[in-house]
Amino acid sequence: MGADNAPLSYRCSRCGNTFKVNPGSASVCPVCGFNCGPDKCRRLETSDEGY
């Protein structure tokens, strides 16, 4: 099984907020409204798996 279903989060370059992104929808920061993208905000691979 791959990590294709791992939640993807962005850290907003403008305000520093971290938020989850739904694939196929706009990656807009809910705090400041900055439009994030792979080239603008840092992508964080968040895993819900516990080790």
C-alpha positions in Angstrom: 0.0 0.0 0.0 1.3 3.4 -0.9 0.9 6.7 0.9 -1.5 8.1 -1.7 -4.2 8.5 0.9 -2.0 10.3 3.4 -3.4 13.7 4.2 -1.5 16.5 2.6 -0.9 19.8 4.5 0.6 23.1 3.6 2.3 25.6 5.8 1.3 29.0 4.7 4.2 31.2 3.6 2.3 34.3 4.6 1.0 33.6 8.1 2.6 30.3 9.1 -0.7 28.4 9.6 -0.7 24.7 8.8 -3.9 23.4 7.1 -5.0 20.2 5.3 -5.5 20.2 1.6 -8.1 18.2 -0.2 -6.9 16.9 -3.6 -8.6 18.7 -6.4 -9.6 21.7 -4.4 -8.0 25.1 -4.0 -5.2 25.3 -1.5 -6.3 28.5 0.2 -5.2 29.2 3.7 -8.3 29.4 5.9 -6.6 32.0 8.2 -5.3 34.7 5.9 -6.6 33.6 2.5 -3.2 33.2 0.8 -3.4 30.9 -2.2 -0.9 28.2 -1.5 0.7 25.8 -4.0 3.7 23.5 -4.3 5.8 26.4 -5.5 4.6 28.9 -2.9 4.0 27.1 0.4 5.8 24.3 2.1 4.2 20.9 1.7 3.9 18.7 4.7 3.2 15.0 4.4 1.2 14.3 7.5 0.7 10.7 8.5 -2.1 9.5 10.8 -0.3 6.1 11.3 1.0 5.5 14.8 4.2 3.6 15.4 
